[in-house]
Amino acid sequence: MSELKELTQIFKKNNKENDLGSSLIKKAWEFASVAHQNQKRLSGEEYITHPMKTAIILAEWDMDIETIIAGILHDVPEETEFTISNIKSEFGSEIAKLVEGDTEIGHIKYRGVERYAENLRKMFIAMSRDVRVIIIRFADRIHNLKTLQYHPNPQKRYRIALESLEIYAPIAGRLGMYKIKEQIEDLSFKYVYPLEKKWTIEQLKSQLETRTISLKKIRYKIIDLLEKNDINFIKVYGRKKKLYSLYKKLLRKEKDIYKIYDLIALRIITNTKADCYTILGLIHNNWQPLNGRVKDFISQPKPNGYQSLHTTILNEDHNPIEIQIKTQAMEKVSEFGIAAHWRYKDKKIDINKKEFSWMKDLVKWQQKIKNNKDYLKSIKLNTDIFKSCIFVFTPKNDVIELPERSTPIDFAYHIHTDVGNKCIGVKINNKMSKVNTELKNGDLVEILMDKNRKLPNPDWLNFIRTNTAKEKIKNTVSRARKEKNKNFIKRIKGYIKR
């Protein structure tokens, strides 16, 4: 009963105008309690604890009542004698469809590659139909990871956590749900990389105290500065980098903790966009900003909708401190991403929009590859969706999202096939650079083109990273074959086979 009370309280706090929601939650709890009676979790708890904890997580994300109820009922068709039809007759077609979407995915039992691959295929299709299905799955996965220590098989613990890192966390990131992404990553970290987690904690401890003291000092000074200038703000607080995120960044920075500027970052939450820019100006007038570290994601949001102003300043001790400035609405979107649409009661999510095109790409990719073993390998290695991302800028300050270690050629083909095919050089941060240079977060990239050039350089296939660039070069090859461009075909033939 304690989970029911907790869930009801959270829902009432977020939905003061919805009196019917609380009674519907109680009805769903009673229904699920009967369905799951006499069932136990591996922890020894009553089974109903798990779906209720899943629903509590969804309520904390301020999801709509239909999603919360589906969270309570999500295991009923899979684990009990009750059916989707029973749920539809009791709770309506919308909730039944959400539960059905979750049930179609199935609970991954790790009974071989075939079963696992089929579940992933079903998950991507269900997600493209209604993105709330994957949000329910995130909540379900987070509670399962929190109780993973009760699973008696260490190999299965490892595989569940690895799947969470490789599949669920990247999808959460793509949906802009960074808080959920980081939670999944940190809960999985100790099961997949136990020694690496211990090492990362040691690295963090070596710098945490010094940087925390430094951050506190500048926090008080910034608050004083804002108050003296009559700037309305909601809060100014420090944010410690999450462990798995820190580990991944340390690997990119030669394992040098001193190269991590955002180990602890300061966040300033205000009321309006205008306040954000005013605060940025005040900070730059009082502290020296680091060159190349000022990013405006408000006028040019990231592809997943993230908005904020980023700057890195040098404090009085000449230590760098990252500062993020955003409105309260921007903060909610940065934490909950697509789920924020439901926080603001906007349930109209159009997956045909450019920022959600990757969902369609997932479905198309699985239609191309029928063999399940090849499919599993391909979605991790060849699709760009499950790779860590960087954000770079065009000369017009548009934000482009690319997989880590992408090159200017990947960038060029992301813009347009002709930009790639006609590329003869590149400027990175206004300096001439090689086309095989690995791009870094925040780089300004300008592609130099020869309008008379029609075909790409076959050598590019040795270093490009993205599936998009590879596919576009292959399409150019097909076109060249039709046009009987024998010299080009001869040069590129060996590369395509690699």
WOHU-V174022 format. One record per residue. RES is the residue in one letter. SS is DSSP state (H for helix, E for strand, - for the rest). OMEGA is omega as a letter, one per 20 degrees, with the letter a starting at -180 (NA if undefined). D_FIRST is the distance of its C-alpha to the first C-alpha in Angstrom with 2 decimals. Layout:
RES | SS | OMEGA | D_FIRST
RES | SS | OMEGA | D_FIRST
This chain:
M | - | a | 0.00
S | H | r | 3.83
E | H | r | 5.49
L | H | r | 5.17
K | H | a | 6.37
E | H | a | 8.74
L | H | a | 10.00
T | H | r | 10.72
Q | H | r | 12.49
I | H | a | 14.54
F | H | a | 15.52
K | H | r | 16.63
K | H | a | 18.58
N | H | a | 20.45
N | - | a | 20.88
K | - | a | 21.70
E | - | a | 23.84
N | - | a | 21.39
D | H | a | 19.69
L | H | a | 19.24
G | H | a | 17.20
S | H | r | 13.98
S | H | r | 14.34
L | H | r | 15.25
I | H | r | 12.17
K | H | r | 10.07
K | H | r | 12.86
A | H | r | 12.83
W | H | r | 9.20
E | H | a | 10.22
F | H | a | 13.51
A | H | r | 12.57
S | H | r | 10.29
V | H | a | 13.44
A | H | a | 15.73
H | - | a | 14.40
Q | - | a | 13.85
N | - | r | 15.82
Q | - | a | 16.18
K | E | r | 15.96
R | - | r | 16.76
L | - | r | 19.89
S | - | a | 17.99
G | - | r | 16.64
E | - | r | 12.96
E | E | a | 11.28
Y | - | a | 12.87
I | H | r | 10.03
T | H | a | 9.41
H | H | r | 12.85
P | H | r | 12.93
M | H | r | 9.90
K | H | r | 11.83
T | H | a | 14.89
A | H | r | 13.80
I | H | r | 12.94
I | H | r | 16.48
L | H | r | 17.96
A | H | r | 16.62
E | H | r | 18.11
W | - | r | 21.28
D | - | r | 21.08
M | - | a | 21.53
D | - | a | 21.94
I | H | a | 19.30
E | H | a | 20.86
T | H | r | 20.46
I | H | r | 16.78
I | H | r | 16.14
A | H | r | 18.54
G | H | r | 16.60
I | H | a | 13.52
L | H | a | 16.16
H | - | a | 18.70
D | - | a | 18.58
V | H | a | 18.53
P | H | a | 22.37
E | H | a | 23.15
E | H | a | 20.96
T | - | a | 20.54
E | - | a | 22.93
F | - | a | 21.84
T | - | r | 24.32
I | H | r | 24.96
S | H | r | 26.56
N | H | a | 23.41
I | H | a | 21.57
K | H | a | 24.66
S | H | a | 24.87
E | H | a | 21.27
F | H | r | 20.98
G | - | a | 24.64
S | H | a | 27.13
E | H | r | 26.25
I | H | r | 22.70
A | H | r | 24.21
K | H | r | 26.94
L | H | r | 24.68
V | H | r | 22.76
E | H | r | 26.22
G | H | r | 27.58
D | H | a | 25.00
T | H | r | 25.61
E | H | r | 29.37
I | H | r | 29.18
G | - | r | 27.55
H | - | a | 25.97
I | - | a | 28.83
K | - | a | 29.56
Y | - | r | 32.77
R | - | r | 34.94
G | - | a | 38.03
V | H | a | 39.40
E | H | a | 39.72
R | H | a | 36.05
Y | H | a | 35.03
A | H | r | 37.64
E | H | r | 36.75
N | H | r | 33.10
L | H | r | 34.35
R | H | a | 36.73
K | H | a | 34.04
M | H | a | 31.79
F | H | r | 34.66
I | H | r | 35.51
A | H | a | 31.95
M | H | a | 31.77
S | H | r | 35.10
R | H | r | 33.91
D | - | a | 30.73
V | - | r | 29.97
R | H | r | 26.26
V | H | a | 26.06
I | H | r | 27.01
I | H | r | 24.66
I | H | a | 21.70
R | H | r | 23.41
F | H | a | 23.72
A | H | r | 20.00
D | H | a | 19.50
R | H | a | 22.39
I | H | r | 21.31
H | H | r | 18.05
N | H | r | 20.20
L | H | r | 22.79
K | H | a | 20.45
T | - | a | 19.70
L | H | a | 23.25
Q | H | a | 24.38
Y | H | r | 22.65
H | - | a | 25.00
P | - | a | 27.83
N | - | a | 30.61
P | H | r | 32.07
Q | H | r | 34.07
K | H | r | 31.09
R | H | r | 29.30
Y | H | a | 32.51
R | H | r | 32.83
I | H | a | 29.29
A | H | r | 29.87
L | H | r | 33.42
E | H | r | 32.41
S | H | r | 29.93
L | H | a | 32.89
E | H | a | 35.44
I | H | a | 33.68
Y | H | a | 30.37
A | H | r | 31.38
P | H | r | 34.72
I | H | r | 33.25
A | H | r | 30.81
G | H | r | 33.93
R | H | r | 35.88
L | - | r | 33.28
G | - | a | 33.62
M | - | a | 30.07
Y | H | r | 31.37
K | H | r | 28.23
I | H | r | 26.46
K | H | a | 29.71
E | H | r | 29.99
Q | H | r | 26.43
I | H | a | 27.06
E | H | a | 30.45
D | H | r | 29.45
L | H | a | 26.62
S | H | a | 29.22
F | H | a | 32.17
K | H | a | 31.85
Y | H | a | 31.63
V | H | a | 34.62
Y | - | a | 36.86
P | H | a | 35.91
L | H | r | 39.42
E | H | r | 39.73
K | H | r | 36.46
K | H | r | 37.80
W | H | a | 41.11
T | H | r | 39.52
I | H | r | 37.60
E | H | r | 40.96
Q | H | a | 42.66
L | H | a | 40.07
K | H | a | 40.37
S | H | a | 44.15
Q | H | a | 44.02
L | H | a | 40.74
E | H | a | 41.90
T | H | a | 45.20
R | H | r | 43.78
T | H | r | 40.91
I | H | r | 43.54
S | H | a | 45.65
L | H | a | 42.80
K | H | a | 41.88
K | H | a | 45.52
I | H | r | 45.91
R | H | a | 42.58
Y | H | a | 43.88
K | H | r | 47.22
I | H | r | 45.75
I | H | r | 43.61
D | H | r | 46.82
L | H | a | 48.76
L | H | a | 46.37
E | H | r | 46.37
K | H | a | 50.18
N | - | r | 50.54
D | - | r | 48.14
I | - | r | 45.85
N | - | r | 42.45
F | E | a | 39.74
I | E | r | 35.96
K | E | r | 35.64
V | E | a | 37.58
Y | E | r | 35.71
G | E | r | 36.34
R | E | r | 34.73
K | E | a | 35.17
K | - | a | 35.97
K | - | a | 33.34
L | H | a | 34.43
Y | H | r | 35.00
S | H | r | 36.69
L | H | r | 38.87
Y | H | a | 39.76
K | H | a | 40.91
K | H | r | 42.93
L | H | r | 44.54
L | H | r | 45.78
R | H | a | 47.39
K | - | r | 48.94
E | - | r | 50.70
K | - | a | 47.92
D | - | a | 49.26
I | H | a | 46.59
Y | H | r | 49.25
K | H | r | 49.36
I | - | a | 45.72
Y | - | a | 45.95
D | - | r | 42.29
L | - | r | 40.82
I | E | a | 39.52
A | E | r | 39.85
L | E | r | 39.73
R | E | r | 37.95
I | E | a | 39.13
I | E | a | 36.98
T | E | a | 38.93
N | - | a | 39.09
T | - | r | 41.82
K | H | a | 43.86
A | H | r | 46.90
D | H | a | 45.24
C | H | a | 44.51
Y | H | r | 48.21
T | H | r | 49.37
I | H | r | 47.25
L | H | r | 48.58
G | H | r | 52.11
L | H | a | 51.58
I | H | a | 50.23
H | H | r | 53.18
N | H | a | 55.58
N | H | r | 54.34
W | - | a | 53.59
Q | E | r | 55.32
P | E | r | 53.39
L | - | a | 53.80
N | - | r | 55.95
G | - | a | 54.17
R | - | r | 50.67
V | - | a | 50.23
K | E | r | 48.23
D | E | r | 47.54
F | - | r | 44.55
I | - | r | 44.28
S | - | r | 47.52
Q | - | a | 47.09
P | - | r | 43.37
K | - | a | 42.42
P | - | r | 42.19
N | - | r | 38.36
G | - | a | 38.47
Y | - | r | 38.12
Q | - | r | 40.04
S | - | r | 41.08
L | E | r | 44.23
H | E | r | 44.78
T | E | r | 47.44
T | E | a | 48.31
I | E | r | 50.34
L | E | r | 52.23
N | - | a | 51.37
E | - | r | 53.97
D | - | a | 53.84
H | - | r | 54.46
N | - | a | 51.06
P | E | r | 49.42
I | E | r | 46.12
E | E | r | 44.37
I | E | r | 43.20
Q | E | a | 41.12
I | E | a | 41.33
K | E | r | 39.17
T | E | r | 37.64
Q | H | r | 33.95
A | H | r | 33.81
M | H | r | 35.62
E | H | r | 33.18
K | H | r | 30.21
V | H | a | 32.28
S | H | r | 33.34
E | H | a | 29.78
F | H | r | 28.11
G | H | a | 31.29
I | H | r | 30.96
A | H | r | 27.31
A | H | r | 28.80
H | H | r | 30.24
W | H | r | 26.83
R | H | r | 26.16
Y | - | r | 29.26
K | - | r | 28.34
D | - | a | 31.29
K | - | a | 30.37
K | - | r | 34.02
I | - | a | 34.39
D | - | a | 37.84
I | - | r | 38.15
N | - | r | 41.90
K | - | a | 42.20
K | H | a | 44.02
E | H | r | 41.08
F | H | a | 39.17
S | H | a | 42.25
W | H | r | 41.09
M | H | r | 38.49
K | H | r | 41.45
D | H | r | 43.32
L | H | a | 40.64
V | H | r | 41.02
K | H | a | 44.82
W | H | a | 44.88
Q | H | r | 43.18
Q | H | r | 45.65
K | H | a | 48.49
I | - | a | 47.43
K | - | a | 46.75
N | - | a | 46.80
N | H | r | 43.29
K | H | r | 44.55
D | H | a | 46.69
Y | H | r | 43.87
L | H | r | 41.49
K | H | a | 44.32
S | H | a | 45.43
I | H | r | 42.21
K | H | a | 41.90
L | H | a | 45.58
N | - | r | 47.15
T | - | a | 44.64
D | - | a | 44.33
I | - | a | 40.66
F | - | r | 39.35
K | - | r | 41.76
S | - | a | 41.24
C | E | r | 42.75
I | E | r | 45.24
F | E | a | 46.23
V | E | a | 49.95
F | E | r | 52.02
T | - | r | 54.85
P | - | r | 57.93
K | - | r | 56.42
N | - | r | 53.24
D | - | a | 51.06
V | E | r | 48.20
I | E | r | 48.33
E | E | r | 45.59
L | E | r | 46.96
P | E | r | 45.87
E | - | r | 46.72
R | - | r | 50.36
S | - | a | 51.52
T | E | r | 55.17
P | H | r | 57.19
I | H | r | 58.00
D | H | r | 54.31
F | H | a | 54.08
A | H | a | 57.21
Y | H | r | 55.99
H | H | r | 52.63
I | H | a | 54.66
H | - | r | 56.98
T | H | a | 58.93
D | H | r | 62.23
V | H | r | 61.18
G | H | a | 60.58
N | H | a | 63.71
K | - | a | 65.94
C | E | r | 64.59
I | E | a | 67.39
G | E | a | 65.73
V | E | r | 62.95
K | E | r | 62.50
I | E | a | 59.40
N | - | r | 58.96
N | - | r | 62.51
K | E | r | 64.08
M | E | a | 65.66
S | E | r | 63.58
K | - | a | 63.59
V | - | r | 61.75
N | - | r | 59.97
T | - | r | 58.48
E | E | a | 54.73
L | - | r | 53.15
K | - | r | 50.90
N | - | r | 48.09
G | - | r | 49.72
D | - | r | 53.17
L | E | a | 55.42
V | E | r | 57.02
E | E | a | 60.18
I | E | r | 61.64
L | E | a | 65.45
M | E | r | 66.81
D | - | a | 70.11
K | - | a | 70.27
N | - | a | 72.79
R | - | a | 70.62
K | - | a | 68.98
L | - | r | 67.61
P | - | r | 65.21
N | - | a | 66.30
P | H | a | 65.40
D | H | a | 64.84
W | H | a | 61.69
L | H | r | 59.91
N | H | a | 60.22
F | - | a | 57.82
I | - | a | 55.72
R | - | a | 51.96
T | - | r | 50.45
N | H | r | 50.31
T | H | a | 51.46
A | H | a | 54.71
K | H | a | 55.38
E | H | a | 54.91
K | H | r | 57.16
I | H | r | 59.87
K | H | r | 59.74
N | H | r | 60.08
T | H | r | 63.09
V | H | r | 64.54
S | H | r | 64.22
R | H | r | 65.98
A | H | r | 68.68
R | H | r | 69.28
K | H | a | 69.91
E | - | r | 72.30
K | - | r | 73.87
N | - | a | 73.47
K | H | a | 74.65
N | H | a | 74.81
F | H | a | 71.20
I | H | a | 69.95
K | H | a | 71.88
R | H | a | 70.44
I | H | a | 66.82
K | H | a | 66.80
G | H | a | 66.16
Y | H | a | 63.20
I | H | a | 61.37
K | H | a | 61.54
R | - | NA | 59.91
